[in-house]
Structure formats: structure tokens, C-alpha cells
Amino acid sequence: MRYVIVICALTFFLIWDGLYNQGRYLDTTVREITRTVRYITSLV
């Protein structure tokens, strides 16, 4: 049941971000994750 709640919360956030913020938060999150992965893989 908790997985359903998590999936619904994520879906609600994505729809809200897309409708009211033009995907700004999602875009920032993806950029930061990409930058972090690139930093970690450059250390290895």
C-alpha cells in the first residue's frame, strides 16, 4: 500500500511541476543528478 502512496505522490508532483512550473523542478533535479553522477564517475 505504501508503494501506491509513493507512486501517487510522485505522479502528483510531476503533473503539478509540469502544469504550473513548466518542469523547472524536474529539470533542476535531472541536472543535479547528472552532474553528481559525472563527478562520481570521474573519481573512479
C-alpha positions, 0 to 999 in steps of 0.5 A: 500500500505504501508503494501506491502512496509513493507512486501517487505522490510522485505522479502528483508532483510531476503533473503539478511541476509540469502544469504550473512550473513548466518542469523547472523542478524536474529539470533542476533535479535531472541536472543535479543528478547528472552532474553528481553522477559525472563527478562520481564517475570521474573519481573512479 
